[in-house]
Amino acid sequence: MTEKNPVMLSFSHAAVGYGEKLVLRDVSFQITKGEYVALIGSNGTGKSTLIKCVSGLLPLEGGEVQICGKDLRRLKARERARMVAVVPQSYYVDYGFTVEDIVMMGRNPYIDLRHRESKEDREIAEHAMELTKTKQFRDRLYNELSGGERQRVILARAITQQPQIILLDEPTSALDLHHQIEVMELIRGLNEKEQITVMAVLHDINLASRFCSRIVILKDGKVKADGTPQEVINRDEMESLYDMKLFVKNNPLLGKPEIIPIRVMDEIPASRPKKIHVICGEKGGVRLLEQLVNMGHHVTAGVLNQGSDDNEICDYLGIRHVEIGAFQPVRPENQAKNLELMRDADAVLVADIPFGEANIHNLDGLEEVKGELYVHENVVNQDFTGGKVQERLREIKKNKDVKFFGTSGVNEELHK
């Protein structure tokens, strides 16, 4: 612990659960002042359980938890509430409280029989409403607000507590996209401007990557991974966490990694895996390449430009291919390497891609390939060469049987 970055939350072999059932068995990590940390994990891994423990709703069954250097077990409720505020997934009230009433509840840890509500308390609540843009409807009934407005009010209440730490339990799960981003931007602003330490349970890994400086993954009752979004969000870690096929890609605008879900159910595995070479480009082969790999085939690909979607998916899936520079045309020497890659292929597929003068050489020499040749039926509709594609296909057909396929028809042929 340093003077500049004191430890605000410390978990050492923490065990938490419900009665005799432990959900968390051995959780150890620390959060320092000013950090914005996301807790990630599949359902039932104990993310919300950890929040409930810190907020005093569940007892600590083993290990140690410290809040601002103080033992959690020795903290009284009022003392803990002055250090930690909680923003739940949703909050409902049975009575007709106004927005201002709800926000003022954040001062409860400081108000008792000896310390009545003061002008300072009102000023603190006023500042919280200004920060969360809730001041304009301070006199409206809380229960009449939209979901996004309610979440901002609960965030204002948390700020009014003047905590050093804010705990967020799935704060955006019931909100539409607009209000999700709005709430997350407000929280990040508080974190950066007010130096409030934040620990947030989030289901959306992309939101966590975008807004949080650090991600802690919980699995099997303990910490599975802990690091920056760039360190934690990778294919192996994410596929293991979510038990599904997905694609991890860097968002160029945000400079953060994002996941793109692909599938939960696998394709029907090939009874006899084949060597399949795919001629593609731009983004015409992305779905086909992933599908063939998922079926268990041994896949290679043709000449691809750096930066194209097809090139990225090949790099991601470990598919051998011929790479050339961005916007460079396919030259005969590139096609020679392409033909060498497909030399032993059982089947060569020409994907649904447009052909122009820059990539027409992709079709050179296909009449000599050993394997079966499949061409997507839409290729002839994307001929931007003045007829050279159809001319090449006619030449190929003189020496080679060409089979045309649609969106899914090739699978049936390959399964034969």
PEFENCOR-V932194 format. One record per backbone hydrogen bond with DSSP energy under -0.5 kcal/mol. NH is the residue of the N-H (numbers start at 1). CO is the residue of the C=O. If there is no record, write none. Layout:
# PEFENCOR-V932194
NH_CO, NH_CO
This chain:
# PEFENCOR-V932194
2_5, 8_31, 9_31, 10_66, 11_29, 12_10, 12_64, 13_11, 14_27, 15_62, 16_24, 17_59, 18_21, 19_17, 21_18, 22_20, 23_16, 24_16, 25_221, 26_221, 27_14, 28_26, 29_11, 31_9, 33_6, 35_32, 37_35, 37_198, 38_214, 39_200, 40_38, 40_216, 45_42, 50_46, 51_47, 52_48, 53_49, 54_50, 55_51, 56_53, 57_52, 58_52, 61_15, 61_59, 62_15, 64_12, 66_10, 67_70, 68_8, 68_66, 70_67, 72_65, 74_71, 75_71, 75_72, 80_76, 81_77, 82_78, 83_79, 83_80, 84_80, 85_165, 87_167, 88_86, 97_95, 99_140, 100_138, 102_98, 103_99, 104_100, 105_101, 105_102, 106_103, 107_104, 108_105, 110_107, 111_107, 111_108, 112_115, 116_114, 122_118, 123_119, 124_120, 125_121, 126_122, 127_123, 128_124, 129_125, 130_126, 131_127, 132_128, 133_130, 134_129, 135_129, 137_134, 138_135, 140_137, 142_97, 144_141, 145_142, 150_146, 151_147, 152_148, 153_149, 154_150, 155_151, 156_152, 157_153, 158_154, 159_155, 160_156, 161_157, 161_158, 162_159, 163_158, 164_83, 165_83, 166_197, 167_85, 168_199, 169_87, 170_168, 170_201, 173_170, 175_172, 180_176, 181_177, 182_178, 183_179, 184_180, 185_181, 186_182, 187_183, 188_184, 189_185, 190_186, 191_187, 192_188, 193_189, 194_190, 196_190, 197_164, 198_35, 199_166, 200_37, 201_168, 202_39, 202_200, 205_203, 208_204, 209_205, 210_206, 211_207, 212_208, 213_36, 214_36, 215_227, 216_38, 217_215, 217_225, 218_40, 218_216, 219_222, 222_219, 223_26, 224_217, 225_217, 227_215, 231_228, 232_228, 233_229, 234_232, 238_234, 239_235, 240_236, 241_237, 242_238, 243_239, 244_239, 245_263, 247_260, 249_247, 249_258, 251_256, 252_250, 255_251, 256_251, 258_249, 260_247, 261_259, 262_245, 263_245, 270_295, 276_274, 276_298, 277_347, 278_300, 279_277, 279_349, 280_278, 283_281, 284_281, 286_283, 289_285, 290_286, 291_287, 292_288, 293_289, 294_290, 295_291, 296_292, 296_293, 297_292, 298_274, 299_297, 300_276, 301_320, 302_278, 304_322, 306_324, 308_305, 310_282, 312_308, 313_309, 314_310, 315_311, 316_312, 317_313, 318_314, 319_314, 320_299, 320_318, 322_302, 323_321, 324_304, 328_325, 330_358, 331_329, 334_331, 335_331, 336_332, 337_333, 338_334, 339_335, 340_336, 341_337, 342_338, 343_340, 345_342, 346_275, 347_275, 348_372, 349_277, 350_374, 351_279, 351_349, 352_284, 353_351, 355_382, 359_356, 360_356, 362_359, 363_360, 364_361, 366_363, 368_365, 369_366, 372_346, 373_401, 374_348, 374_372, 375_403, 376_350, 377_405, 379_376, 381_378, 382_379, 383_380, 384_355, 384_382, 391_387, 392_388, 393_389, 394_390, 395_391, 396_392, 397_393, 398_394, 398_395, 399_396, 400_396, 402_400, 403_373, 403_401, 405_375, 411_408, 412_408, 413_409, 414_410, 415_411, 416_412, 416_413
